[in-house]
């Protein structure tokens, strides 16, 4: 490895070390963007549908255990499941009709 490449790599590793130790990161613009989502009230959304945990899990395409984890706050839904839950929160009846589960 050439000396310049090694020096750049070493500088990068040192920067990462400072970042991990939270040193020298005074300006928030230096830190990567962090996006936080408000937790969904999955149990409340399920209540709007009138479905059991097993039925609701089937509609979402997840296991009952996954749904239980969401409802008890041990985990939060992500990706397509989160989007579907947000839509269900707005109009559960429409979603169930669209999915032919009504």
Secondary structure by P-SEA (a helix, b strand, c coil): ccaaaaaaaaaaaaaaaaaaacccccccccccbbbbbcccaaaaaaaaacccaaaaaaaacccaaaaaaaaacccccccaaaaaaaaaaacaaaaaaaaccc
